[in-house]
Amino acid sequence: MLKRLPFIVFLLFIILVWKMLSTHSAHFADVLINKRLPAFSVYTLDKNELTDKSLLGQVTLLHIWAPWCSVCRAEYPKLNDIKAKYNITMVGIVYRDSLLNTRQWISVYGQPFDQLAVDEKGSIGVALGITGVPETFVIDKNAVVRYRQLGDIHEEDWNEHIWPLIQQLQKS
């Protein structure tokens, strides 16, 4: 029994850490809902300043992603479809990648965003409390976060949650 004690303690420690991290992530996702978007400032690929205040007055789908992210790469055609089919302002922020990689990516796969910026240091991701990429936020006309999608957007998420909310917010 004593020989197994270190293994049991280690196993309990791993379970405790996993539980704490998963609880924190779920809780943090809820913290932003119905709160003003955190202040940020970054330049778009067109060299225009994009700030949290830039999103005032319009309902916006704010998408945090990265060309190096395999889930983001798989999701990207869906973003192109959304832009083609729906009347929605889409803002993309590339997380922890370079301007060069981003330009190369969009030259091949298209650019569904009305504005696209690169957050090379990840500071906007930190301000938003992202836990990974992709993450998507629905921002209302007052720059208040109304919805947060952890991970990629699935058809069910879009049809049942995201698009109905965007339509409701656009009417108000």
GUDREN-60111 format. One line per field, with one value per atom (N, C-alpha, C): residue in one letter; chain; atom name; x, y, z. Coordinates in Angstrom, 3 decimals. Atoms other than C-alpha are relative to their C-alpha. Last residue first. Layout:
N
residu A / ...
chaine A / ...
atome CA / ...
px X / ...
py Y / ...
pz Z / ...
REM end
This chain:
172
residu S / S / S / K / K / K / Q / Q / Q / L / L / L / Q / Q / Q / Q / Q / Q / I / I / I / L / L / L / P / P / P / W / W / W / I / I / I / H / H / H / E / E / E / N / N / N / W / W / W / D / D / D / E / E / E / E / E / E / H / H / H / I / I / I / D / D / D / G / G / G / L / L / L / Q / Q / Q / R / R / R / Y / Y / Y / R / R / R / V / V / V / V / V / V / A / A / A / N / N / N / K / K / K / D / D / D / I / I / I / V / V / V / F / F / F / T / T / T / E / E / E / P / P / P / V / V / V / G / G / G / T / T / T / I / I / I / G / G / G / L / L / L / A / A / A / V / V / V / G / G / G / I / I / I / S / S / S / G / G / G / K / K / K / E / E / E / D / D / D / V / V / V / A / A / A / L / L / L / Q / Q / Q / D / D / D / F / F / F / P / P / P / Q / Q / Q / G / G / G / Y / Y / Y / V / V / V / S / S / S / I / I / I / W / W / W / Q / Q / Q / R / R / R / T / T / T / N / N / N / L / L / L / L / L / L / S / S / S / D / D / D / R / R / R / Y / Y / Y / V / V / V / I / I / I / G / G / G / V / V / V / M / M / M / T / T / T / I / I / I / N / N / N / Y / Y / Y / K / K / K / A / A / A / K / K / K / I / I / I / D / D / D / N / N / N / L / L / L / K / K / K / P / P / P / Y / Y / Y / E / E / E / A / A / A / R / R / R / C / C / C / V / V / V / S / S / S / C / C / C / W / W / W / P / P / P / A / A / A / W / W / W / I / I / I / H / H / H / L / L / L / L / L / L / T / T / T / V / V / V / Q / Q / Q / G / G / G / L / L / L / L / L / L / S / S / S / K / K / K / D / D / D / T / T / T / L / L / L / E / E / E / N / N / N / K / K / K / D / D / D / L / L / L / T / T / T / Y / Y / Y / V / V / V / S / S / S / F / F / F / A / A / A / P / P / P / L / L / L / R / R / R / K / K / K / N / N / N / I / I / I / L / L / L / V / V / V / D / D / D / A / A / A / F / F / F / H / H / H / A / A / A / S / S / S / H / H / H / T / T / T / S / S / S / L / L / L / M / M / M / K / K / K / W / W / W / V / V / V / L / L / L / I / I / I / I / I / I / F / F / F / L / L / L / L / L / L / F / F / F / V / V / V / I / I / I / F / F / F / P / P / P / L / L / L / R / R / R / K / K / K / L / L / L / M / M / M
chaine A / A / A / A / A / A / A / A / A / A / A / A / A / A / A / A / A / A / A / A / A / A / A / A / A / A / A / A / A / A / A / A / A / A / A / A / A / A / A / A / A / A / A / A / A / A / A / A / A / A / A / A / A / A / A / A / A / A / A / A / A / A / A / A / A / A / A / A / A / A / A / A / A / A / A / A / A / A / A / A / A / A / A / A / A / A / A / A / A / A / A / A / A / A / A / A / A / A / A / A / A / A / A / A / A / A / A / A / A / A / A / A / A / A / A / A / A / A / A / A / A / A / A / A / A / A / A / A / A / A / A / A / A / A / A / A / A / A / A / A / A / A / A / A / A / A / A / A / A / A / A / A / A / A / A / A / A / A / A / A / A / A / A / A / A / A / A / A / A / A / A / A / A / A / A / A / A / A / A / A / A / A / A / A / A / A / A / A / A / A / A / A / A / A / A / A / A / A / A / A / A / A / A / A / A / A / A / A / A / A / A / A / A / A / A / A / A / A / A / A / A / A / A / A / A / A / A / A / A / A / A / A / A / A / A / A / A / A / A / A / A / A / A / A / A / A / A / A / A / A / A / A / A / A / A / A / A / A / A / A / A / A / A / A / A / A / A / A / A / A / A / A / A / A / A / A / A / A / A / A / A / A / A / A / A / A / A / A / A / A / A / A / A / A / A / A / A / A / A / A / A / A / A / A / A / A / A / A / A / A / A / A / A / A / A / A / A / A / A / A / A / A / A / A / A / A / A / A / A / A / A / A / A / A / A / A / A / A / A / A / A / A / A / A / A / A / A / A / A / A / A / A / A / A / A / A / A / A / A / A / A / A / A / A / A / A / A / A / A / A / A / A / A / A / A / A / A / A / A / A / A / A / A / A / A / A / A / A / A / A / A / A / A / A / A / A / A / A / A / A / A / A / A / A / A / A / A / A / A / A / A / A / A / A / A / A / A / A / A / A / A / A / A / A / A / A / A / A / A / A / A / A / A / A / A / A / A / A / A / A / A / A / A / A / A / A / A / A / A / A / A / A / A / A / A / A / A / A / A / A / A / A / A / A / A / A / A / A / A / A / A / A / A / A / A / A / A / A / A / A / A / A / A / A / A / A / A / A / A / A / A / A / A / A / A / A / A / A / A / A / A / A / A / A / A / A / A / A / A / A / A / A / A / A / A / A
atome N / CA / C / N / CA / C / N / CA / C / N / CA / C / N / CA / C / N / CA / C / N / CA / C / N / CA / C / N / CA / C / N / CA / C / N / CA / C / N / CA / C / N / CA / C / N / CA / C / N / CA / C / N / CA / C / N / CA / C / N / CA / C / N / CA / C / N / CA / C / N / CA / C / N / CA / C / N / CA / C / N / CA / C / N / CA / C / N / CA / C / N / CA / C / N / CA / C / N / CA / C / N / CA / C / N / CA / C / N / CA / C / N / CA / C / N / CA / C / N / CA / C / N / CA / C / N / CA / C / N / CA / C / N / CA / C / N / CA / C / N / CA / C / N / CA / C / N / CA / C / N / CA / C / N / CA / C / N / CA / C / N / CA / C / N / CA / C / N / CA / C / N / CA / C / N / CA / C / N / CA / C / N / CA / C / N / CA / C / N / CA / C / N / CA / C / N / CA / C / N / CA / C / N / CA / C / N / CA / C / N / CA / C / N / CA / C / N / CA / C / N / CA / C / N / CA / C / N / CA / C / N / CA / C / N / CA / C / N / CA / C / N / CA / C / N / CA / C / N / CA / C / N / CA / C / N / CA / C / N / CA / C / N / CA / C / N / CA / C / N / CA / C / N / CA / C / N / CA / C / N / CA / C / N / CA / C / N / CA / C / N / CA / C / N / CA / C / N / CA / C / N / CA / C / N / CA / C / N / CA / C / N / CA / C / N / CA / C / N / CA / C / N / CA / C / N / CA / C / N / CA / C / N / CA / C / N / CA / C / N / CA / C / N / CA / C / N / CA / C / N / CA / C / N / CA / C / N / CA / C / N / CA / C / N / CA / C / N / CA / C / N / CA / C / N / CA / C / N / CA / C / N / CA / C / N / CA / C / N / CA / C / N / CA / C / N / CA / C / N / CA / C / N / CA / C / N / CA / C / N / CA / C / N / CA / C / N / CA / C / N / CA / C / N / CA / C / N / CA / C / N / CA / C / N / CA / C / N / CA / C / N / CA / C / N / CA / C / N / CA / C / N / CA / C / N / CA / C / N / CA / C / N / CA / C / N / CA / C / N / CA / C / N / CA / C / N / CA / C / N / CA / C / N / CA / C / N / CA / C / N / CA / C / N / CA / C / N / CA / C / N / CA / C / N / CA / C / N / CA / C / N / CA / C / N / CA / C / N / CA / C / N / CA / C / N / CA / C / N / CA / C / N / CA / C / N / CA / C / N / CA / C / N / CA / C / N / CA / C / N / CA / C / N / CA / C / N / CA / C / N / CA / C / N / CA / C / N / CA / C / N / CA / C / N / CA / C / N / CA / C / N / CA / C / N / CA / C / N / CA / C / N / CA / C / N / CA / C / N / CA / C
px 0.149 / -33.509 / 0.841 / 1.302 / -34.016 / -0.136 / 0.056 / -30.326 / -1.322 / -0.778 / -30.175 / -0.044 / 0.695 / -32.989 / 0.724 / 1.207 / -31.421 / -0.763 / -0.412 / -28.020 / -1.233 / -0.389 / -29.635 / 0.419 / 1.205 / -31.426 / 0.321 / 0.755 / -28.127 / -1.297 / -0.712 / -26.045 / -0.842 / -0.412 / -28.252 / 0.492 / 0.808 / -30.231 / 0.346 / 1.446 / -29.040 / -0.830 / 0.384 / -25.412 / -1.515 / -0.264 / -24.865 / -0.497 / 1.008 / -26.530 / 0.170 / 1.279 / -24.382 / -1.097 / 0.673 / -21.246 / -1.337 / 1.443 / -19.149 / -0.542 / 0.514 / -15.686 / -1.518 / -0.204 / -14.510 / -0.661 / -1.323 / -15.915 / 0.155 / -0.122 / -18.887 / 1.444 / -1.378 / -19.663 / 0.005 / -0.146 / -22.925 / 1.476 / 1.286 / -24.231 / 0.093 / -0.084 / -20.964 / -1.328 / 0.184 / -21.790 / 0.014 / -1.281 / -20.398 / -0.051 / -0.639 / -23.553 / 1.349 / -0.265 / -24.814 / 0.676 / 1.159 / -24.508 / 0.417 / -0.086 / -21.436 / -1.192 / 1.014 / -21.747 / -0.024 / 0.832 / -18.472 / -1.046 / 0.851 / -16.583 / -0.896 / 1.079 / -13.684 / -0.743 / 0.741 / -11.314 / -0.969 / 0.628 / -8.913 / -0.582 / -0.557 / -8.038 / -0.658 / -0.649 / -9.081 / 0.653 / 0.184 / -9.995 / 0.801 / 0.000 / -10.144 / -0.161 / 1.278 / -11.177 / -0.096 / 1.057 / -8.327 / -1.381 / -0.079 / -5.939 / -1.119 / 0.468 / -7.049 / 0.004 / 1.458 / -6.584 / -0.620 / 0.522 / -3.024 / -1.525 / 1.092 / -2.113 / -0.653 / -0.410 / 1.281 / -1.096 / -1.206 / 0.663 / 0.397 / -0.398 / -2.937 / 1.227 / -0.912 / -3.546 / 0.459 / -1.188 / -6.547 / 0.825 / -0.856 / -9.306 / 1.273 / -1.273 / -12.232 / 0.780 / 0.081 / -15.292 / 1.264 / 0.175 / -14.257 / -0.087 / 1.415 / -14.870 / -0.266 / 0.044 / -11.360 / -1.455 / 1.015 / -10.456 / -0.013 / 1.292 / -8.651 / -1.098 / 0.378 / -5.473 / -1.452 / -0.181 / -4.757 / -0.404 / 1.189 / -6.333 / 0.160 / 1.202 / -3.685 / -1.182 / -0.125 / -0.702 / -1.261 / 0.177 / -1.869 / 0.091 / 1.413 / -2.272 / -0.272 / 0.769 / 1.131 / -1.476 / -0.387 / 2.749 / -0.797 / 0.680 / 0.855 / 0.281 / -0.589 / 2.149 / -0.890 / -0.631 / 0.423 / 0.459 / -1.390 / -0.640 / 0.568 / -0.625 / -4.406 / 1.404 / -0.924 / -5.847 / 0.816 / -1.270 / -8.752 / 0.843 / -0.912 / -11.711 / 1.242 / -1.334 / -14.622 / 0.847 / -0.944 / -17.851 / 1.363 / -1.345 / -20.780 / 0.903 / -0.625 / -23.821 / 1.374 / -0.290 / -26.294 / 0.553 / 0.684 / -26.124 / 0.458 / 1.437 / -25.408 / -0.739 / 0.700 / -21.963 / -1.524 / -0.106 / -20.503 / -0.783 / 0.788 / -21.787 / 0.011 / 1.424 / -20.436 / -0.884 / 0.243 / -16.940 / -1.466 / -0.004 / -17.078 / -0.239 / 1.276 / -18.090 / -0.095 / 1.035 / -15.135 / -1.381 / -0.077 / -12.860 / -1.009 / 1.185 / -13.969 / -0.077 / 1.175 / -11.451 / -1.271 / -0.115 / -8.600 / -1.224 / 0.308 / -9.747 / 0.046 / 1.455 / -9.786 / -0.440 / 0.642 / -6.240 / -1.520 / 0.962 / -4.961 / -0.747 / -0.703 / -1.844 / -0.932 / -0.314 / -3.949 / 0.695 / -1.402 / -5.319 / 0.237 / -0.460 / -8.766 / 1.483 / -1.423 / -10.747 / 0.481 / -0.563 / -14.121 / 1.500 / -1.433 / -16.201 / 0.617 / -0.526 / -19.694 / 1.516 / -1.232 / -20.907 / 0.267 / -0.127 / -24.211 / 1.161 / 0.295 / -23.668 / 0.099 / 0.983 / -23.650 / -0.355 / 1.243 / -20.451 / -0.912 / 1.111 / -17.907 / -1.332 / 0.321 / -15.250 / -1.232 / 0.960 / -15.394 / -0.393 / 1.296 / -13.716 / -1.068 / 0.107 / -10.921 / -1.341 / 1.194 / -9.779 / 0.021 / 0.076 / -7.289 / -1.345 / 0.954 / -6.978 / -0.038 / -0.687 / -3.831 / -0.947 / 0.080 / -5.761 / 0.621 / -0.883 / -4.629 / 0.025 / 0.478 / -6.301 / 1.030 / 0.141 / -4.536 / -0.400 / -0.880 / -5.140 / -0.200 / -0.366 / -6.772 / 1.019 / -1.141 / -8.558 / 0.242 / -0.675 / -10.975 / 1.159 / -1.200 / -12.938 / 0.661 / -1.203 / -16.368 / 1.218 / -0.626 / -19.057 / 1.271 / -0.967 / -20.680 / 0.562 / 0.709 / -23.841 / 0.915 / 1.353 / -21.813 / -0.706 / 0.088 / -18.169 / -1.421 / -0.301 / -18.222 / -0.183 / 1.234 / -19.954 / 0.237 / 0.802 / -16.861 / -1.280 / -0.509 / -14.831 / -0.792 / 0.429 / -17.001 / 0.434 / 1.447 / -16.590 / -0.510 / 0.291 / -12.850 / -1.493 / -0.393 / -12.467 / -0.370 / 0.972 / -14.443 / 0.305 / 1.251 / -12.354 / -1.079 / -0.128 / -9.119 / -1.303 / -0.135 / -10.081 / 0.058 / 1.293 / -11.344 / 0.049 / 0.921 / -8.197 / -1.351 / -0.402 / -6.002 / -0.944 / 0.298 / -7.894 / 0.330 / 1.458 / -7.823 / -0.403 / 0.380 / -4.086 / -1.506 / -0.450 / -3.470 / -0.423 / 0.936 / -5.554 / 0.348 / 1.263 / -3.485 / -1.041 / -0.184 / -0.232 / -1.313 / -0.080 / -1.402 / 0.131 / 1.355 / -2.446 / -0.028 / 0.816 / 0.901 / -1.412 / -0.375 / 2.842 / -0.834 / 0.392 / 0.760 / 0.447 / 0.977 / 1.169 / -0.374 / -0.633 / 4.377 / -0.934 / -0.871 / 2.802 / 0.689 / 0.826 / 0.000 / 0.865
py -0.891 / 46.336 / 1.248 / -0.651 / 44.633 / 1.006 / -0.946 / 43.844 / 0.769 / -1.195 / 42.293 / 1.039 / -0.709 / 39.848 / 1.302 / -0.589 / 38.870 / 0.822 / -1.131 / 38.357 / 0.700 / -1.098 / 36.217 / 1.228 / -0.599 / 34.050 / 1.179 / -0.785 / 33.666 / 0.557 / -1.192 / 32.617 / 0.851 / -0.995 / 30.233 / 1.304 / -0.022 / 27.607 / 1.125 / -0.039 / 27.981 / 0.171 / -1.144 / 28.912 / 0.122 / -1.218 / 26.481 / 1.227 / -0.052 / 23.675 / 1.259 / -0.371 / 24.390 / 0.157 / 1.103 / 24.203 / 0.500 / -0.177 / 27.237 / -1.185 / -0.338 / 26.303 / 0.089 / 0.980 / 26.428 / 0.442 / 0.586 / 28.408 / -1.082 / 1.372 / 30.419 / -0.446 / 0.440 / 33.542 / -1.470 / 1.452 / 35.427 / -0.297 / 0.672 / 38.872 / -1.517 / 1.407 / 40.791 / -0.672 / 0.919 / 44.497 / -1.430 / 0.683 / 46.865 / -0.853 / -0.757 / 49.035 / -0.588 / -1.354 / 47.774 / 0.898 / -0.811 / 44.149 / 1.416 / -1.284 / 41.916 / 0.850 / -0.857 / 38.238 / 1.258 / -0.819 / 36.591 / 0.715 / -0.954 / 33.769 / 0.707 / -0.451 / 31.694 / 1.102 / -1.235 / 29.694 / 0.279 / -0.460 / 29.460 / -1.199 / 0.655 / 28.873 / 0.588 / 1.206 / 29.854 / -0.788 / 1.200 / 33.406 / -1.157 / 1.217 / 35.850 / -1.264 / 0.686 / 38.773 / -1.285 / -0.902 / 40.913 / -0.646 / -0.030 / 37.956 / 0.869 / 1.301 / 37.435 / -0.066 / -0.088 / 41.152 / -1.304 / -0.845 / 40.896 / 0.143 / 0.668 / 37.912 / 0.842 / 0.306 / 39.300 / -0.706 / 0.823 / 39.153 / -0.421 / -0.196 / 40.398 / -0.883 / 1.023 / 40.656 / 0.416 / -0.511 / 42.583 / -1.171 / 1.083 / 41.828 / 0.600 / -0.508 / 44.134 / -1.194 / -1.407 / 43.320 / 0.731 / -1.020 / 39.695 / 1.405 / -0.254 / 36.886 / 1.193 / -0.908 / 37.017 / 0.342 / -1.043 / 34.299 / 0.775 / 0.480 / 30.984 / 1.058 / 1.335 / 31.482 / -0.328 / -0.007 / 35.211 / -1.341 / -0.556 / 35.080 / 0.078 / 0.809 / 32.674 / 0.554 / 1.203 / 34.486 / -0.851 / -0.419 / 37.799 / -1.202 / -0.337 / 36.133 / 0.400 / 1.246 / 34.491 / 0.257 / 0.723 / 37.850 / -1.304 / -0.649 / 39.742 / -0.737 / -1.167 / 37.314 / 0.553 / 0.357 / 34.993 / 1.281 / 0.452 / 35.137 / -0.569 / 0.137 / 35.453 / -0.597 / 1.126 / 36.725 / 0.003 / -0.321 / 39.028 / -1.266 / 1.079 / 38.863 / 0.544 / -0.506 / 41.264 / -1.180 / 0.974 / 40.213 / 0.655 / -0.566 / 42.561 / -1.014 / -0.141 / 40.477 / 0.635 / -1.420 / 40.211 / 0.254 / -0.739 / 36.483 / 1.456 / 0.254 / 34.187 / 0.924 / -0.020 / 35.162 / -0.053 / -1.347 / 36.098 / 0.101 / -0.915 / 32.890 / 1.392 / 0.227 / 30.803 / 0.968 / -0.535 / 32.332 / -0.155 / -1.460 / 31.633 / 0.680 / -0.366 / 28.015 / 1.520 / -0.010 / 27.666 / 0.375 / -1.175 / 28.766 / 0.001 / -0.837 / 26.099 / 1.115 / 0.794 / 23.430 / 0.854 / 0.297 / 25.948 / -0.773 / -1.234 / 27.237 / -0.236 / -0.159 / 23.695 / 1.242 / 0.977 / 23.163 / 0.104 / 0.808 / 26.398 / -0.946 / 1.196 / 27.800 / -0.987 / 0.897 / 30.287 / -1.295 / -0.028 / 31.748 / -0.960 / 1.206 / 32.637 / 0.126 / 0.104 / 35.142 / -1.337 / 1.352 / 35.945 / 0.036 / -0.166 / 38.977 / -1.384 / 1.325 / 38.734 / 0.168 / 0.520 / 42.290 / -1.421 / 1.348 / 44.056 / -0.655 / 1.118 / 47.680 / -1.319 / -0.336 / 51.068 / -1.112 / -0.644 / 50.650 / 0.267 / 0.938 / 48.203 / 0.579 / 0.126 / 50.854 / -0.871 / -1.063 / 51.613 / -0.038 / 0.433 / 48.250 / 1.035 / -0.026 / 49.463 / -0.575 / 0.714 / 48.893 / 0.008 / 0.400 / 51.392 / -0.668 / -0.824 / 51.354 / -0.484 / -1.025 / 49.937 / 1.015 / -1.228 / 47.955 / 1.200 / 0.223 / 44.730 / 1.214 / 0.986 / 46.110 / -0.187 / -0.482 / 47.907 / -1.144 / 0.741 / 47.091 / 0.571 / -0.787 / 48.752 / -0.799 / 0.484 / 47.103 / 0.945 / -0.970 / 47.960 / -0.677 / -0.632 / 45.015 / 0.935 / 0.571 / 44.487 / 0.671 / -0.771 / 45.763 / -0.704 / -0.999 / 43.057 / 0.704 / -1.199 / 41.069 / 1.054 / -0.148 / 37.850 / 1.167 / -1.053 / 38.404 / 0.258 / -1.304 / 36.444 / 1.128 / -0.655 / 33.432 / 1.418 / -0.225 / 32.318 / 0.752 / -1.195 / 32.804 / 0.323 / -1.184 / 30.318 / 1.269 / -0.119 / 27.600 / 1.258 / -0.338 / 28.170 / 0.197 / -1.382 / 28.245 / 0.412 / -0.852 / 25.034 / 1.464 / 0.089 / 23.217 / 0.873 / -0.646 / 24.456 / -0.031 / -1.442 / 23.598 / 0.732 / -0.512 / 20.139 / 1.522 / 0.060 / 19.361 / 0.604 / -1.052 / 20.533 / 0.031 / -1.289 / 18.371 / 1.146 / -0.152 / 15.299 / 1.360 / -0.210 / 15.708 / 0.229 / -1.338 / 16.088 / 0.335 / -0.932 / 13.005 / 1.457 / 0.124 / 11.004 / 0.970 / -0.637 / 12.260 / -0.014 / -1.437 / 11.334 / 0.765 / -0.416 / 7.875 / 1.505 / 0.030 / 7.357 / 0.503 / -1.124 / 8.479 / 0.053 / -1.288 / 6.118 / 1.178 / -0.629 / 3.037 / 1.418 / -0.179 / 1.827 / 0.734 / -1.167 / 2.449 / 0.264 / -1.198 / 0.000 / 1.255
pz -1.171 / -31.114 / -0.111 / -0.023 / -34.469 / 1.138 / 1.118 / -34.986 / -0.011 / -0.342 / -31.509 / -1.116 / -1.092 / -32.282 / 0.341 / 0.568 / -35.612 / 1.052 / 0.846 / -33.946 / -0.591 / -0.881 / -31.244 / -0.813 / -0.601 / -33.816 / 0.932 / 0.969 / -35.741 / 0.578 / 0.453 / -32.718 / -0.949 / -0.985 / -30.790 / -0.627 / -1.218 / -32.690 / 0.962 / 0.237 / -36.272 / 1.264 / 0.811 / -35.578 / -0.099 / -0.781 / -32.726 / -0.757 / -1.067 / -34.727 / 0.850 / 0.615 / -37.790 / 1.055 / 0.683 / -35.648 / -0.546 / 0.172 / -34.795 / -0.790 / 1.325 / -33.594 / -0.007 / 1.058 / -30.018 / -1.289 / -0.170 / -27.107 / -1.055 / 0.497 / -28.319 / 0.197 / 0.193 / -26.341 / -0.388 / 0.180 / -26.419 / -0.214 / -0.217 / -25.491 / -0.123 / 0.400 / -25.053 / 0.349 / -1.127 / -24.788 / -0.542 / -0.250 / -27.411 / 1.266 / -1.079 / -27.219 / 0.395 / 0.494 / -30.593 / 1.030 / 0.377 / -29.406 / -0.393 / -0.676 / -29.542 / -0.446 / 0.599 / -30.403 / 0.855 / -0.875 / -29.479 / -0.838 / 0.698 / -31.171 / 1.004 / -0.881 / -29.930 / -0.728 / 0.189 / -32.101 / 1.153 / 1.234 / -30.481 / -0.726 / 1.179 / -26.867 / -1.225 / -0.517 / -23.357 / -1.124 / 0.809 / -24.280 / 0.596 / -0.807 / -21.416 / -0.819 / 0.190 / -23.594 / 0.822 / -0.468 / -22.250 / -0.105 / -1.466 / -22.681 / 0.563 / -0.484 / -26.276 / 1.517 / 0.091 / -26.856 / 0.476 / -1.081 / -25.523 / -0.043 / -0.697 / -27.710 / 1.077 / -1.381 / -28.698 / 0.800 / -0.037 / -32.459 / 1.411 / -1.396 / -32.285 / 0.257 / -0.520 / -36.027 / 1.388 / -0.691 / -37.305 / 0.508 / -0.478 / -39.794 / 0.574 / -0.503 / -40.542 / 0.545 / 0.374 / -42.620 / 0.453 / -1.029 / -42.252 / -0.582 / -0.273 / -44.732 / 0.923 / -1.133 / -46.228 / 0.298 / -0.016 / -48.668 / 1.307 / -0.500 / -48.387 / 0.070 / 0.477 / -50.455 / 0.333 / 1.461 / -50.162 / -0.604 / 0.655 / -46.695 / -1.516 / -0.228 / -45.403 / -0.785 / 0.829 / -46.931 / 0.100 / 1.398 / -45.430 / -0.949 / 0.188 / -42.027 / -1.445 / 0.051 / -42.175 / -0.271 / 1.213 / -43.035 / -0.145 / 1.109 / -40.328 / -1.304 / 0.647 / -37.777 / -1.101 / 1.262 / -35.353 / -0.669 / -0.097 / -31.746 / -1.298 / -1.314 / -32.219 / -0.121 / 0.064 / -35.480 / 1.286 / -0.642 / -34.755 / 0.003 / -0.357 / -37.081 / 0.671 / -0.302 / -37.275 / 0.445 / -0.556 / -38.955 / 0.169 / -0.054 / -39.524 / 0.686 / -1.307 / -40.334 / -0.158 / -0.137 / -43.181 / 1.405 / -1.064 / -43.756 / 0.043 / -0.126 / -46.707 / 0.957 / 1.288 / -48.034 / 0.167 / 0.582 / -44.643 / -1.298 / -0.831 / -43.064 / -0.615 / 0.287 / -45.944 / 0.779 / 1.344 / -45.610 / -0.385 / -0.141 / -41.871 / -1.344 / -0.622 / -42.550 / 0.160 / 1.051 / -44.939 / 0.543 / 0.871 / -42.045 / -1.152 / -0.147 / -39.549 / -1.049 / 0.377 / -40.602 / 0.022 / 1.438 / -40.539 / -0.487 / 0.737 / -37.160 / -1.501 / -0.104 / -35.749 / -0.776 / 0.892 / -37.051 / 0.044 / -0.756 / -35.441 / -0.951 / -0.477 / -37.161 / 0.704 / 1.117 / -39.189 / 0.437 / 0.407 / -35.947 / -1.162 / 0.677 / -34.631 / -0.324 / -0.325 / -32.575 / -0.553 / 0.086 / -34.146 / 0.243 / -0.233 / -33.257 / 0.107 / -0.303 / -34.771 / 0.083 / 0.593 / -34.567 / 0.445 / -0.545 / -33.994 / -0.733 / 0.900 / -34.881 / 0.769 / 1.023 / -33.165 / -0.961 / -0.429 / -31.158 / -1.190 / 0.166 / -32.590 / 0.472 / 1.430 / -33.180 / -0.222 / 0.334 / -29.425 / -1.477 / -0.518 / -28.718 / -0.354 / -1.453 / -30.935 / 0.415 / -0.446 / -34.502 / 1.517 / -1.402 / -35.896 / 0.279 / -0.732 / -39.659 / 1.436 / -0.800 / -41.271 / 0.627 / 0.802 / -43.921 / 0.710 / 1.133 / -42.220 / -0.930 / 0.959 / -39.126 / -1.104 / 1.372 / -36.315 / -0.921 / 0.903 / -32.665 / -1.398 / 1.170 / -29.663 / -0.807 / 0.779 / -26.790 / -1.164 / 0.868 / -23.981 / -0.723 / -0.566 / -22.609 / -1.015 / 0.576 / -24.207 / 0.626 / 1.087 / -21.903 / -0.449 / -0.446 / -19.780 / -1.239 / -0.439 / -20.507 / 0.613 / 0.534 / -20.813 / 0.688 / 1.012 / -19.933 / -0.498 / -0.579 / -16.662 / -1.010 / -0.433 / -18.213 / 0.502 / 1.207 / -20.139 / 0.348 / 0.644 / -16.972 / -1.261 / -0.746 / -15.101 / -0.724 / 0.166 / -17.727 / 0.698 / 1.391 / -17.874 / -0.213 / 0.255 / -14.084 / -1.419 / -0.671 / -13.593 / -0.284 / 0.751 / -16.199 / 0.630 / 1.303 / -14.672 / -0.784 / -0.196 / -11.093 / -1.340 / -0.458 / -12.023 / 0.166 / 1.133 / -14.018 / 0.369 / 0.934 / -11.136 / -1.196 / -0.617 / -8.630 / -0.956 / 0.028 / -10.878 / 0.560 / 1.403 / -11.439 / -0.115 / 0.368 / -7.688 / -1.433 / -0.634 / -6.931 / -0.349 / 0.710 / -9.415 / 0.566 / 1.299 / -7.905 / -0.791 / -0.265 / -4.391 / -1.320 / -0.375 / -5.596 / 0.253 / 1.214 / -7.357 / 0.290 / 0.874 / -4.294 / -1.290 / -0.540 / -2.080 / -0.878 / 0.884 / -4.258 / 0.443 / 1.305 / -2.575 / -0.968 / -0.062 / 0.820 / -1.329 / 0.000 / 0.000 / 0.000
REM end
